[in-house]
Amino acid sequence: MDEKSSNGKRRTVFQIIEKPGRDKAVWMKMGVAFVNQDQSINVYLDAIPYERKLQIREEDIKPRQLGDDKREPAALQPTFDLGRSIQ
């Protein structure tokens, strides 16, 4: 898989979910796909879609650079107290 991902023919697989009452559809990332030299496509899903329709798109998201992650580490994120202890 490393060899195919380096040639720039990686795609992202989405499931587009239409929900009643929402203006826009929800795009859920389901996995990746790779275009082979003979133009066939290998698809690797991370989840099983519950609808039959999938969208395979060119990947336009750049990989996250080291140091670009603005999220707080898990230990520093605020927590909540349920007011009881686990026994």
Backbone torsions as a table, in degrees:
resi	resn	phi	psi	omega
1	MET	NA	-29.8	179.1
2	ASP	-62.7	-40.2	-178.0
3	GLU	-62.4	-39.7	-178.6
4	LYS	-75.6	-33.8	-177.2
5	SER	-72.1	-19.9	-178.3
6	SER	-84.0	-11.8	-177.5
7	ASN	-90.4	3.2	173.8
8	GLY	81.9	13.1	-179.6
9	LYS	-108.3	32.2	178.6
10	ARG	-82.9	141.9	178.6
11	ARG	-127.2	159.9	176.1
12	THR	-109.8	137.5	-179.6
13	VAL	-103.8	126.7	179.6
14	PHE	-122.3	151.8	166.1
15	GLN	-109.3	127.6	-179.3
16	ILE	-98.2	118.9	-174.5
17	ILE	-110.3	118.3	175.3
18	GLU	-90.6	123.5	179.9
19	LYS	-116.8	134.7	178.2
20	PRO	-61.8	138.9	178.7
21	GLY	87.3	-3.5	178.8
22	ARG	-107.6	140.6	179.3
23	ASP	-72.4	-38.4	-176.8
24	LYS	-115.4	151.4	175.8
25	ALA	-75.8	156.4	177.1
26	VAL	-97.9	127.4	178.3
27	TRP	-101.2	112.0	-179.4
28	MET	-104.3	123.7	178.7
29	LYS	-71.3	126.8	-176.2
30	MET	-110.6	-17.4	-178.4
31	GLY	163.6	-158.3	-179.7
32	VAL	-130.9	162.7	176.9
33	ALA	-139.1	151.6	179.0
34	PHE	-127.9	132.4	176.6
35	VAL	-88.3	124.8	-179.2
36	ASN	-83.9	171.7	179.9
37	GLN	-60.3	-31.0	179.7
38	ASP	-90.2	14.6	179.0
39	GLN	69.2	8.9	170.6
40	SER	-76.9	164.3	-175.2
41	ILE	-126.1	130.1	171.3
42	ASN	-99.9	129.5	-177.9
43	VAL	-115.5	131.6	178.5
44	TYR	-121.3	109.0	-178.1
45	LEU	-95.3	138.5	176.1
46	ASP	-90.1	-15.2	-179.0
47	ALA	-147.2	161.8	177.7
48	ILE	-92.7	120.6	-179.3
49	PRO	-69.3	143.9	178.6
50	TYR	-96.4	-3.8	169.8
51	GLU	-118.4	162.1	-173.7
52	ARG	-85.5	-10.0	-172.6
53	LYS	-98.5	124.7	176.2
54	LEU	-124.0	151.5	177.4
55	GLN	-118.3	126.6	176.8
56	ILE	-108.8	120.1	-175.1
57	ARG	-127.2	154.5	175.1
58	GLU	-63.3	142.1	-178.4
59	GLU	-80.3	120.5	179.8
60	ASP	-117.2	6.6	179.3
61	ILE	-93.5	126.5	179.2
62	LYS	-77.2	145.6	177.8
63	PRO	-61.1	146.7	178.9
64	ARG	-65.5	129.9	179.0
65	GLN	-81.3	151.4	176.9
66	LEU	-61.2	133.1	179.7
67	GLY	88.0	-8.0	179.5
68	ASP	-85.0	-9.0	-175.5
69	ASP	-74.7	111.0	-177.3
70	LYS	-91.7	-1.2	-179.8
71	ARG	-73.9	150.4	177.2
72	GLU	-78.7	146.2	174.2
73	PRO	-60.3	153.9	-176.1
74	ALA	-55.5	-36.4	-177.5
75	ALA	-68.1	-24.7	-176.9
76	LEU	-97.5	-5.2	179.7
77	GLN	-72.8	146.1	-180.0
78	PRO	-62.4	145.6	178.6
79	THR	-117.9	167.8	177.2
80	PHE	-124.5	154.6	-178.0
81	ASP	-113.9	126.3	178.5
82	LEU	-83.2	-4.1	177.6
83	GLY	80.4	13.5	178.9
84	ARG	-146.5	155.7	178.8
85	SER	-98.4	155.3	178.0
86	ILE	-87.4	128.9	-179.8
87	GLN	-120.9	NA	NA
